[in-house]
Amino acid sequence: MDGVTGKRRKMEAFDALESNVRSYSRSFPAIFSRARGSIMLTEDGRKLIDFLSGAGTLNYGHNNHGIKAAITEYLASDAVVHGLDIATPAKLEFMETFSSVILRERDLEYRFQFTGPTGANGIEAALKLSRKVTGRQNIISFTHGYHGMSLGAIAASGNRFYRRASGVSLSGTTFMPYDRYLGPAVDTADYLRKMLMDESSGVDSPAAILVETVQGEGGINVASKQWLQSIQAIAKNVGALFIVDDIQMGCGRTGEFFSFEFAALSPDIVVLSKSLSGYGLPLSMLLIKEGLDAWRPGEHTGTFRGNNLALVSATAAINLYWRCRTFSQGVHRMGELMRRRLEAIASEHGNSLAVRGRGMALGFDCQTAEIAELTTRKAFEKGLIVERCGPVDQVVKFLPALTIDLEVLNRGLEIFEESLVETLNRPGGA
Ligand SMILES: *Cc1c(COP(=O)(O)O)cnc(C)c1O
């Protein structure tokens, strides 16, 4: 059996065996066998540049050498891998390292809550804790927001496709317009303030305001510093907790460790997951302000909380990249290069194309889903893995590893430009 037939047979086996719900294997039809840094290898010998990075889970690249060494050593020593939430040296070392290297340096003080291993698990815990602390039910979330697939998280997420699939009525949330949702002339924070201060607006007093500083799935929509500061102040004024969902934009993606540092925010709860473990191992946690940790022992539980292997890789990632400013400066520098290159591409090839983002989270708005889809499909054929986001998937989303080589980054951007140009020049295309 030759390589092509072998690949087709295997892809058909996925069709036969795996649920219809699978999605990335459809966007990127290949069998990926190995990966290192920003390069993924397929079984049939292709080499692809990865600008998807597990939707922001692989900020330090695939199979990062330094992090791998730490978990390999941990495994070899027969240290405790799973222990529910019993105390282990790995967990203590993680909390102490995170406290001193990340929190203390930023004048932040939080307690750690390890939740089930997904981002959605963290969001559920944050919403539940806010309701418990305030005795209120309503959660304010924002248009185009995305917080995960469990029912509480979906109730706070905007996307109709996902909401409809829940099969039950979603409740307990009120949506408000995100920054610039109503155009540049309307300050949506003013609108939110008015709705929450007015005893007769029809909006119940919220337990929390839940926000992403840059909306990842929602289309790389960037909230301004001023808007975020207003939202935080409103939460404080109305007695609601201020929660930042930093699952996708945290861990260095926007340049600083937390995506809210640029606005000097001090959230009551921060939710981290995706790149927290640094290696693609599942790990999720809440940072809870002292005084808000209202849980009774065991009141929110779960089997896979704070997996020790993931805590070891998370500690290694902090030690490797966050003990000095160099890494963060590099992310800013590379993000700036990316932005300038994408802006040049946008202005050269059309007048409706737009670039948005912060740090190394950038979106290229193609305006139509068709152009974005054809471009990413062509890019895949040419050796680049890049995904789409936004309400109708019209935005190409760039999330390269923060550790990517400049040469590989440039080659990926070149492939994107070639693919976009071919798409725009296609017969009958615009
Ligand atoms: C991915 C993501 C989630 C959900 O995380 P899962 O691990 O998929 O449950 C929540 N919020 C944001 C901003 C995300 O990007």
The ligand as an ORCA input file, in Angstrom:
! r2SCAN-3c Opt
* xyz 0 1
  C     -10.384     27.657     25.663
  C     -11.054     28.653     26.473
  C     -11.949     28.295     27.495
  C     -12.363     26.873     27.748
  O     -11.283     26.030     28.039
  P     -11.476     24.454     27.844
  O     -10.195     23.875     28.343
  O     -11.686     24.229     26.386
  O     -12.635     24.050     28.648
  C     -12.507     29.310     28.260
  N     -12.206     30.593     28.049
  C     -11.355     30.973     27.080
  C     -11.054     32.424     26.905
  C     -10.767     30.019     26.256
  O      -9.948     30.401     25.272
*
